[in-house]
């Protein structure tokens, strides 16, 4: 399995399970824990919903609470730009922008 395919499969598994340990994912995909860590690092760049927590018993890879894979979300830079632009709006335009931000952010 190529790295891109494995990363897609990891993402799908995390969306279903909402959390898992890197060692479990490494075993499932037949790679080392370091490979999974590298994959998660790469996925985190484009998927802000992925959260890594360290700790002996509470550590692992998590999907942020409330995130749904069937929704579209803004990237941080997109959210920042819309928030800057919203300061120039008033009335219904401002309400519309706030509605967009509420619907499309994590």
C-alpha positions in Angstrom: 0.0 0.0 0.0 1.4 3.4 -1.0 1.7 6.1 1.6 -1.1 8.2 0.1 -3.5 5.2 0.2 -2.5 4.3 3.7 -3.1 7.9 4.9 -6.6 7.9 3.3 -7.3 4.5 5.1 -6.0 5.9 8.4 -8.2 8.9 8.0 -11.3 6.7 7.3 -10.5 4.5 10.3 -10.2 7.6 12.6 -13.4 9.1 11.3 -15.2 5.8 12.2 -13.5 5.2 15.5 -13.0 8.8 16.6 -9.8 7.7 18.4 -7.1 5.1 18.3 -3.6 4.4 19.5 -0.7 4.7 17.1 0.5 1.2 18.0 -2.9 -0.2 17.0 -2.8 1.6 13.7 0.7 0.5 13.0 -0.3 -3.1 13.6 -3.4 -2.8 11.5 -1.5 -1.3 8.5 1.6 -3.4 8.9 4.0 -0.5 9.4 6.0 0.9 12.3 4.7 3.3 14.9 7.1 5.9 13.5 5.5 5.5 10.1 2.1 6.1 11.6 3.4 9.1 13.5 4.8 10.5 10.2 1.5 9.8 8.5 -0.5 11.6 11.2 1.9 14.6 11.1 1.3 14.8 7.3 -2.5 14.4 7.7 -2.6 17.0 10.5 -1.4 19.7 8.1 -4.5 19.5 6.0 -7.0 18.1 8.6 -7.2 20.3 11.7 -9.7 18.0 13.2 -6.9 15.5 14.0 -5.6 15.8 17.5 -2.6 13.9 19.0 -2.4 13.6 22.7 0.5 12.2 24.6 0.4 10.2 27.7 0.8 6.6 28.9 -2.9 5.8 29.1 -4.7 8.9 27.7 -2.5 9.3 24.6 -3.5 8.6 21.0 -4.9 10.1 17.9 -8.3 11.7 18.2 -10.9 13.4 16.0 -12.0 16.6 17.7 -15.4 16.4 19.3 -18.3 17.6 17.1 -16.4 17.1 13.9 -18.3 15.3 11.2 -16.5 14.0 8.1 -19.6 14.7 5.9 -19.3 18.5 6.5 -17.1 21.1 4.9 -14.9 23.1 7.2 -12.7 26.2 6.7 -9.0 26.0 6.9 -7.5 28.2 9.6 -6.2 30.8 7.1 -9.7 30.9 5.4 -11.4 31.4 8.8 -8.9 34.2 9.7 -9.5 36.0 6.5 -13.3 35.9 6.8 -13.1 37.1 10.4 -11.0 40.1 9.3 -13.5 40.8 6.5 -16.4 40.6 8.9 -15.2 43.6 10.8 -16.1 45.7 7.7 -19.7 44.4 7.6 -22.9 45.5 9.3 -26.5 44.5 9.5 -27.6 41.4 7.5 -24.2 41.1 5.8 -22.5 40.7 9.2 -25.2 38.2 10.3 -24.7 36.2 7.1 -20.9 36.1 7.6 -21.3 35.1 11.3 -23.6 32.3 10.2 -21.1 31.1 7.7 -18.3 31.1 10.2 -20.4 29.2 12.8 -21.4 26.6 10.2 -18.0 26.1 8.6 -15.5 26.2 11.6 -14.6 23.5 14.1 
